[in-house]
Amino acid sequence: MLTASRTFYCPTCGNAVSLMLGRSTTCNRCGRQVTPPLSFQMTPGTVALPARSSALAPRSGGTPGIVVALLLYFFFPVGLYLLWTHPVWPDSQKWKYTIIWLSLFGGLILFSLFFSLFIAMAMGKI
């Protein structure tokens, strides 16, 4: 019996995943379950594979990852929005960067608040 496999792309991270007829597998990079589309139908003994459709290609649209990283570093609100709308980064990485930057941003606000309070106390205004 001839079993055909075809390379598809994970809809979450764009990683290449080899699928066998009628079977699903998980993506090695993000862990999402990838199943062959309905157009991947074959009768026993045939080896014809469907043409590559645009729905199976990795997502390449959107802002490049380096631009998102730079905006996250230099202009936090826009960078955070682009981080969460970027199609390639997994959710675990998005949460990690969000928590890191929110804690740094919150720490900066608290530091400036306490510093201004300290200066006001030192000048005798409080």
NUZASE-834155 format. One record per residue (C-alpha): residue number from 1; x negated, y negated, z negated; residue in three letters. Coordinates in nm, 3 decimals, always signed. Each point is the difference from the previous one (the first is absolute). Example, Ala and Ser with C-alpha at 12.3 -4.5 7.8 and 13.67 -1.06 7.14 Angstrom:
BEGIN
{k = 1 | u = -1.230 | v = +0.450 | w = -0.780 | r = ala}
{k = 2 | u = -0.137 | v = -0.344 | w = +0.066 | r = ser}
This chain:
BEGIN
{k = 1 | u = +0.000 | v = +0.000 | w = +0.000 | r = met}
{k = 2 | u = -0.135 | v = -0.340 | w = +0.096 | r = leu}
{k = 3 | u = +0.039 | v = -0.275 | w = -0.257 | r = thr}
{k = 4 | u = -0.060 | v = -0.353 | w = +0.121 | r = ala}
{k = 5 | u = -0.120 | v = -0.279 | w = -0.220 | r = ser}
{k = 6 | u = +0.006 | v = -0.367 | w = +0.069 | r = arg}
{k = 7 | u = -0.167 | v = -0.298 | w = -0.160 | r = thr}
{k = 8 | u = +0.248 | v = -0.246 | w = -0.147 | r = phe}
{k = 9 | u = -0.059 | v = -0.307 | w = -0.213 | r = tyr}
{k = 10 | u = +0.121 | v = -0.062 | w = -0.352 | r = cys}
{k = 11 | u = +0.265 | v = -0.277 | w = +0.003 | r = pro}
{k = 12 | u = -0.133 | v = -0.139 | w = -0.329 | r = thr}
{k = 13 | u = -0.377 | v = -0.021 | w = +0.045 | r = cys}
{k = 14 | u = -0.059 | v = +0.088 | w = +0.368 | r = gly}
{k = 15 | u = -0.224 | v = +0.298 | w = -0.077 | r = asn}
{k = 16 | u = -0.016 | v = +0.272 | w = +0.269 | r = ala}
{k = 17 | u = +0.185 | v = +0.316 | w = -0.112 | r = val}
{k = 18 | u = +0.005 | v = +0.327 | w = +0.195 | r = ser}
{k = 19 | u = +0.346 | v = +0.161 | w = -0.008 | r = leu}
{k = 20 | u = +0.107 | v = +0.347 | w = +0.103 | r = met}
{k = 21 | u = +0.333 | v = +0.065 | w = +0.169 | r = leu}
{k = 22 | u = +0.284 | v = +0.001 | w = -0.251 | r = gly}
{k = 23 | u = -0.223 | v = -0.071 | w = -0.303 | r = arg}
{k = 24 | u = -0.058 | v = -0.307 | w = -0.206 | r = ser}
{k = 25 | u = -0.313 | v = -0.093 | w = -0.188 | r = thr}
{k = 26 | u = -0.128 | v = -0.274 | w = -0.227 | r = thr}
{k = 27 | u = -0.233 | v = -0.279 | w = +0.103 | r = cys}
{k = 28 | u = -0.353 | v = +0.041 | w = -0.136 | r = asn}
{k = 29 | u = -0.040 | v = -0.372 | w = -0.064 | r = arg}
{k = 30 | u = +0.326 | v = -0.116 | w = -0.162 | r = cys}
{k = 31 | u = +0.178 | v = +0.328 | w = -0.086 | r = gly}
{k = 32 | u = +0.321 | v = -0.076 | w = +0.190 | r = arg}
{k = 33 | u = +0.191 | v = +0.293 | w = +0.152 | r = gln}
{k = 34 | u = -0.028 | v = -0.013 | w = +0.380 | r = val}
{k = 35 | u = +0.245 | v = +0.200 | w = +0.212 | r = thr}
{k = 36 | u = -0.001 | v = +0.032 | w = +0.379 | r = pro}
{k = 37 | u = +0.263 | v = -0.213 | w = +0.176 | r = pro}
{k = 38 | u = +0.307 | v = +0.159 | w = +0.159 | r = leu}
{k = 39 | u = -0.150 | v = -0.046 | w = +0.346 | r = ser}
{k = 40 | u = -0.273 | v = +0.251 | w = -0.092 | r = phe}
{k = 41 | u = +0.212 | v = +0.299 | w = +0.108 | r = gln}
{k = 42 | u = -0.147 | v = +0.301 | w = +0.178 | r = met}
{k = 43 | u = +0.126 | v = +0.338 | w = +0.100 | r = thr}
{k = 44 | u = -0.217 | v = +0.302 | w = -0.081 | r = pro}
{k = 45 | u = -0.281 | v = +0.048 | w = +0.249 | r = gly}
{k = 46 | u = -0.018 | v = -0.360 | w = +0.124 | r = thr}
{k = 47 | u = -0.294 | v = -0.223 | w = -0.069 | r = val}
{k = 48 | u = +0.131 | v = -0.329 | w = +0.136 | r = ala}
{k = 49 | u = -0.033 | v = -0.281 | w = -0.249 | r = leu}
{k = 50 | u = +0.202 | v = -0.321 | w = +0.000 | r = pro}
{k = 51 | u = -0.153 | v = -0.325 | w = +0.113 | r = ala}
{k = 52 | u = -0.129 | v = -0.229 | w = -0.271 | r = arg}
{k = 53 | u = +0.270 | v = -0.243 | w = -0.099 | r = ser}
{k = 54 | u = -0.052 | v = -0.339 | w = -0.157 | r = ser}
{k = 55 | u = +0.185 | v = +0.111 | w = -0.315 | r = ala}
{k = 56 | u = -0.275 | v = +0.254 | w = -0.073 | r = leu}
{k = 57 | u = -0.295 | v = -0.232 | w = +0.057 | r = ala}
{k = 58 | u = -0.168 | v = -0.154 | w = -0.304 | r = pro}
{k = 59 | u = +0.122 | v = -0.342 | w = -0.096 | r = arg}
{k = 60 | u = -0.252 | v = -0.253 | w = +0.112 | r = ser}
{k = 61 | u = +0.212 | v = -0.315 | w = -0.003 | r = gly}
{k = 62 | u = -0.013 | v = -0.262 | w = -0.267 | r = gly}
{k = 63 | u = -0.280 | v = -0.187 | w = -0.165 | r = thr}
{k = 64 | u = -0.344 | v = +0.167 | w = -0.003 | r = pro}
{k = 65 | u = -0.099 | v = +0.146 | w = -0.337 | r = gly}
{k = 66 | u = -0.303 | v = -0.227 | w = -0.041 | r = ile}
{k = 67 | u = +0.219 | v = -0.309 | w = +0.041 | r = val}
{k = 68 | u = +0.240 | v = +0.134 | w = -0.263 | r = val}
{k = 69 | u = -0.293 | v = +0.062 | w = -0.237 | r = ala}
{k = 70 | u = -0.142 | v = -0.350 | w = +0.055 | r = leu}
{k = 71 | u = +0.340 | v = -0.163 | w = -0.051 | r = leu}
{k = 72 | u = +0.050 | v = +0.208 | w = -0.313 | r = leu}
{k = 73 | u = -0.331 | v = -0.131 | w = -0.131 | r = tyr}
{k = 74 | u = +0.024 | v = -0.366 | w = +0.107 | r = phe}
{k = 75 | u = +0.376 | v = -0.067 | w = +0.017 | r = phe}
{k = 76 | u = +0.165 | v = +0.244 | w = -0.238 | r = phe}
{k = 77 | u = +0.376 | v = -0.045 | w = +0.070 | r = pro}
{k = 78 | u = -0.026 | v = +0.043 | w = +0.377 | r = val}
{k = 79 | u = -0.252 | v = +0.280 | w = -0.036 | r = gly}
{k = 80 | u = +0.229 | v = +0.186 | w = -0.241 | r = leu}
{k = 81 | u = +0.293 | v = -0.030 | w = +0.240 | r = tyr}
{k = 82 | u = -0.208 | v = +0.126 | w = +0.292 | r = leu}
{k = 83 | u = -0.136 | v = +0.283 | w = -0.215 | r = leu}
{k = 84 | u = +0.351 | v = +0.131 | w = -0.066 | r = trp}
{k = 85 | u = +0.112 | v = -0.039 | w = +0.362 | r = thr}
{k = 86 | u = -0.313 | v = +0.161 | w = +0.147 | r = his}
{k = 87 | u = +0.091 | v = +0.343 | w = +0.146 | r = pro}
{k = 88 | u = -0.328 | v = +0.185 | w = -0.053 | r = val}
{k = 89 | u = -0.086 | v = -0.035 | w = -0.371 | r = trp}
{k = 90 | u = +0.165 | v = +0.258 | w = -0.229 | r = pro}
{k = 91 | u = +0.225 | v = -0.112 | w = -0.284 | r = asp}
{k = 92 | u = -0.247 | v = +0.109 | w = -0.268 | r = ser}
{k = 93 | u = -0.261 | v = -0.236 | w = +0.141 | r = gln}
{k = 94 | u = +0.257 | v = -0.279 | w = +0.033 | r = lys}
{k = 95 | u = +0.098 | v = +0.037 | w = -0.368 | r = trp}
{k = 96 | u = -0.364 | v = +0.011 | w = -0.108 | r = lys}
{k = 97 | u = -0.087 | v = -0.327 | w = +0.175 | r = tyr}
{k = 98 | u = +0.322 | v = -0.165 | w = -0.117 | r = thr}
{k = 99 | u = -0.068 | v = +0.083 | w = -0.366 | r = ile}
{k = 100 | u = -0.363 | v = -0.110 | w = +0.026 | r = ile}
{k = 101 | u = +0.080 | v = -0.335 | w = +0.162 | r = trp}
{k = 102 | u = +0.300 | v = -0.075 | w = -0.221 | r = leu}
{k = 103 | u = -0.206 | v = +0.068 | w = -0.311 | r = ser}
{k = 104 | u = -0.283 | v = -0.223 | w = +0.127 | r = leu}
{k = 105 | u = +0.246 | v = -0.272 | w = +0.103 | r = phe}
{k = 106 | u = +0.187 | v = +0.026 | w = -0.333 | r = gly}
{k = 107 | u = -0.330 | v = -0.003 | w = -0.190 | r = gly}
{k = 108 | u = -0.106 | v = -0.313 | w = +0.183 | r = leu}
{k = 109 | u = +0.325 | v = -0.175 | w = -0.094 | r = ile}
{k = 110 | u = -0.029 | v = +0.107 | w = -0.365 | r = leu}
{k = 111 | u = -0.366 | v = -0.108 | w = -0.011 | r = phe}
{k = 112 | u = +0.084 | v = -0.345 | w = +0.138 | r = ser}
{k = 113 | u = +0.290 | v = -0.035 | w = -0.246 | r = leu}
{k = 114 | u = -0.216 | v = +0.088 | w = -0.300 | r = phe}
{k = 115 | u = -0.288 | v = -0.213 | w = +0.124 | r = phe}
{k = 116 | u = +0.224 | v = -0.306 | w = +0.041 | r = ser}
{k = 117 | u = +0.147 | v = +0.067 | w = -0.346 | r = leu}
{k = 118 | u = -0.354 | v = +0.022 | w = -0.144 | r = phe}
{k = 119 | u = -0.102 | v = -0.330 | w = +0.168 | r = ile}
{k = 120 | u = +0.314 | v = -0.171 | w = -0.126 | r = ala}
{k = 121 | u = -0.071 | v = +0.124 | w = -0.355 | r = met}
{k = 122 | u = -0.364 | v = -0.111 | w = +0.024 | r = ala}
{k = 123 | u = +0.103 | v = -0.349 | w = +0.110 | r = met}
{k = 124 | u = +0.243 | v = -0.025 | w = -0.294 | r = gly}
{k = 125 | u = +0.317 | v = -0.022 | w = +0.206 | r = lys}
{k = 126 | u = +0.156 | v = +0.302 | w = -0.167 | r = ile}
